[in-house]
């Protein structure tokens, strides 16, 4: 039996544990309900816990479940920190804001996308302007989500992807597939169609809790890229800017910067990074993604393919749904003590460093 009891089996258990841990810590909580329902018809919400002085000028923020199914990781850490560290870990004048399950639909349904089919980490764009172009995705969109998961149509789609990858190379292939696209609403990494509920809720939380603060550190928990269990701190500031230098001052030389080409992530547009930084022009915002590795990218592609096929061509409540959802859960939540231990160690380290960074002399 696992000794890492802060982690949960599903969204509902994760929410219950988060709220219980928040009570233990003495945090003040709030709930944001979505009209979307879970697979059993259950209600879904994003929950927020605030710990520390109400007038704190410095706030450390931890976000879980930006990519729904990845919420097992961030939720497990949030529960553990609230129950075992809490206010004792905060320095004077500093508060903690924990945003649990910002994409509750994806968490409950074991999907990365929101109820609108959006990849939330591609959705923080200016929806009043032309969307970023990803011509490569359009070339392979039908092959990524074929009409069948076996047989001639499936084999033809796989052959087409193999040929495209050989033609353009691995980097361009992954950029086309996962960099974000705004043309195929039922496809991989779709970020368009307007601000999703989770996007709007993020901005509501920012307005309520952060708009009057001067110094904010944000850590957004993710899974799926990199070596198994390793927590890579990734940031998207332009090189050699105040933000870039501040991230390294907070978290050290293990930080990778996407705009220096140091990370495997191909995300460029619509990231939560831009959502927080644009919404808080009055504050010194220091933001990083904490990405925990799971399994290889090819098994991830297969999991994505099954999930998108299920919701485009299949029955999300039918017999075929179980194995597909199980594959998504495994890909983004390796349910092993080894992996959980690595998540907790790195998570606690990153939050501790963020609190220290907020309180370091300017």
Secondary structure, DSSP 8 states (H G I E B T S, - for coil): --S-TTS-SSHHHHHHHHHHHHHHHT-EEEEEEEEEE-TTS-EEEEEEEEES-TT-SEEEEEE--TTGGGHHHHHHHHHHHHHHTGGGG--TTEEEEEEE-TTHHHHHHT-SS-TTS--GGG--S-TTS-----HHHHHHHHHHT-S-SSSHHHHHHHHHHHHHHHHH-HHHHHHHHHS-BSS-TTSTTB--SS--HHHHHHHHHHHHHTTT-SEEEEEEEEEEEEEET-EEEEE-S-TTSHHHHHHHHHHGGG-EEGGGT-SS----SS-HHHHHHHHTTTSEEEEEEEEEE-S-HHHHHHHHHHHHHHHHTS-TTSTTHHHHHHHHHHHH----HHHHHHHHHHHHHHHHHHHHHHTS--
